[in-house]
Amino acid sequence: MLLFFFLLKLQYFLTDMPSSEPIDIPNAKKRNKKKKRCRATDSFSGRFEDVYQLQEEVLGEGAHAKVQACVNLITNKEYAVKIIEKRLGHIRNRVFREVEMLYQCQGHRNILELIEFFEEEDRFYLVFEKMRGGSILTHIHRRRHFNEFEASMVVRDIASALNFLHNKGG
């Protein structure tokens, strides 16, 4: 359940609560081809440092990992990277299950997208799109209260993401 909240992205925290309606993409039906299914073993074979540069900004820390800002050296686009240190007792298989689950959950606007991952000798790097706006708790403290419309948007987005995960078997 904790992972779900890490995956959930509520886009209206980026601004002051814009509409959460889907954006119309021209010619979307023409591009609706079946994508090749990605697997956890489809990682880039190079090194993280060859593609990304870590920034000093630490976005979060946990017992086994930390999330830090990084920049793609080619596109200069900013991302968030979850860095998992390889420790005795930290099962490699668990990281691959997490990556596989993240790949399976792609395709919903309220679920954080895993861009790619790297495995190196002493750590794993999981590169995600970088979300702005802070945590939901920080936003609630800052706003102090939501009106009925704003609260309904939050509930609708969470319910939509939960329905998507349920339909994926999660």
N, C-alpha and C positions, 0 to 999 in steps of 0.2 A: 504494500500500500504506500509506503514511503517513496518508493521509486515512482509511483504514479504521480505524486505531487512534484517530483523533480521533472517529470516529463511534461506535465501540464503547463502550457503557456497561455496566459490570458492576455491577449493582445491589447486590450483596452487600457492596460496599465502604462502603455507607452505614451499615451496622450490622456486627455481628460474624459475618456469614455466615448470614443467614436462608435458608430454602428458596428455590430458584429456580423453583418450580412456578408455572404461570399462576394468576391469581386468577379465581375464578368470578364472572362478572358476570351478575346476574339479567336476564332478558329480552334477552340478547345476540343471540339468533337473530332476534328481532323487529326489531332495529336493524341487521341485516346487509344493508343496502341498498347498492347500488353507488354509490360516491362519484364525484362529478365529478372528473375528472383535473385536477390543478393543473399549471400550467406556470410556468416561470421568469418569465414576463412578467406573472403575476397579482399583482404586488406592490401593497401599499397605496400610494396616490398621494400621501399626505401626507408630512410630514417626521418623521424619527426623534424629534426633540426634542418633537414634538407628542404623542407616545404614550409615550415612555420617558424616564427620567432616568438618566444615567450615574452610577455610583457610583465611588468612588476605588479599590476593590479590582480589581487587575489579576490575572486568572486565568492568563494566559500570553502570550508574545510570540514572534513568528517574524520571518522576513525581510521579509514583505510585509504582515503584519497583527498585531493584538494582540486578545486576548480580555479583556473587562472585564465586571464585573457591572453590571446595570441593573435598574431597577424600572419596571413598568408604572404609569403615572400614574392609570389608572382602577381597576385591580384591586389595586394595591399588591403584586403578585406579583413575585418576583425572577426574573430571567433572566440568561443569559450572552449577550453580543453580540460577534461577531467584526467588528472594524472594519478594513476594507481601504482603505488610502489609495490614491487614484488618482494614479499616477505615470506619467511618460513611459515607454513600453515595457510597462506593465502592461495586458494586453489585457482589455478589457471583456467580450469573448466568453468568456474563461476563467472569469470570475466567474459568468456566466450558466450555463455548463456545470456548475459546481459546485453552484449553486442547483438546477438541474434534476435533477442526480443525487441531491441531498439529498431533494427532493420524491419522487423515485421510490423511495427507500429507506425511506420512512416506513412504519410499521405493525409494527415488531418491537420487543419490549421491551428488547432489548440494543443498539439502534441509536439514537443521539442524534436527537431530533426538531427539525427546523427549524421554528420558529413562523412567522416572516415575515421579509421582507427589505426594505430600502429602498435606493434609489440616489439620492444627492445629488450636487451639483456636484463636490465634492472627495473623496468617499468612499462606500463601500458599507457597509451595516450588515446583518449576518445574525444574527437573534435566535434563540437556541436555549434549550431547557429548561436550567436550571442544575443541574449534577450536583454532589453533595457527596462528600467522602471522599478527594479527592486522586488522584494518579496510581497506576497499578498498581505502578510501581517503588517509590514511597514506601511503599505498603502492604506490599510484600514486605520492604523493609528494616525496617519497623516490626515485622512479625510474625516475621521471620527464617526461618521454615519453615512449610509447610502440611502437614497430615496428608493421607492418601490421599483421604479424602472431600472435603475442601476443594479439593484440586487437581483432583479429578474434576468438581466444580461449575464451576470456572474453565474447564476444557477444554470441558465441555458447553455453556456459554454462548457461548464463542468459536465452537465448531463450529456451533451453532444460527444465530448471526449470519452466519457464512460461507455456510452452506447457503441462508439467506434471500437474501443478496446474489447467490449463484450462480444461484438460480432467477429472480431479477430481471434476470439478464444482466450483472451487474457483475463 
